[in-house]
């Protein structure tokens, strides 16, 4: 009798081991990657047609975790260091994959193979959130830290709350604690990525101390524009906060947009809802939103910051001028318009610019590509570029004044 029990025990152990070591088909491919979400095809096999769908999802997750899928993480497995207590929850009855599955549809009708149903599913995953979850639970970040990273120029950023017309940054921070928390969470996230930030409240306090703020109620827009332009930030980021509280839990979305301070050109945009959590603490929820969305958002900013900027150069003559732009010459005898074009040939990025027209009183270069960096290796801006040109003209006894309006350089000459 003991012998029979022992044999049954061994068989039971083998069956249990076999269940734990269940192998999925792992026939998976990436169709499209949309950033936040991605669409995969994945094959599944089960005793019922409904079971095929579940098996295909688990097969996709298993392949992403332990084998790797071409087009995701350079084809490498997402799980670099085993954490079975975490990964097993995706394959047992806890079904941890559920919040990451957006939709599932049949790629073709399931067929019966050897008494079991087999089919292929098109599965849309919240891939970015899944990867972030894996990173937090399997020491993925530690592996990334060992990989040398390419160095890119980094902008200085100021984070501000989204505001409606007539509102000011100052009143928004004073009257809405949730927005204070959201702005702080994004700023903290940027600083953790080694990005230099300008503190908004600090700038407001400094301007108030210098009495630079206008007192009338209609000055909110001009005050805030003045604050941004004098902040020293290359980029300003607006943060809007949306909240959704239900009996199933709370979630938030941070809508982040990045603009080049000098021109107001939008450089990046990112948003997305967090998963639901059993907390209504805005600080906690915002920290999850930052973890989910900040990395791709910052990548967009740095990519644009690293590119040559495109500006418009408009040249005019003052009302006191006695000569025309077409005929006036520099101290060296060269026509001013020729001097400017020759200077642009040497100093525009790859000599890339276009003249829309030259007249007696004005000239328009409808685009000039300015270099990525100045002579000191810092980010080139439209104001630096304009100053360099104006300095060269002054050296030729041509006086003028420069004004920057967004991405347009306005150069007025006294001839």
Secondary structure, 3 states (H helix, E strand, C coil): CHHHHHHHHHHHHHHHHHHHCCCCCCCEEEEEECCCCEEEEEEEEECCHHHHHHHHHHHHHHHHHHHCCCCCHHHCCCCCCCCHHHHHHHCCCCCCCHHHEEEEEECCCCEEECCEEEEEEEEEECHHHHHHHHHHHCCHHHHHHCCCCCCCCCCCEEEEECCCCCCCHHHHHHHCHHHHHHHHHHHHHHHHCCCCEECHHHHHHHHHHCCCCCCCHHHHHHHHHHHHHCCCCCEEEEEEEEEEEECCEEEEEEEEEEEECCCCCEEEEECCECCCECCCCHHHHHHHHHHHHHHHHHHHHHHHHCCCEEEEEEEEECCCCCCCCCCCECCCCCEHHHHHHHHHHHHEEEEEEEEEEECCCEEEEEEEEECCECCCCCECCHHHHHHHHHHHHHCCCCEEEEEEECCEEEEEEEC
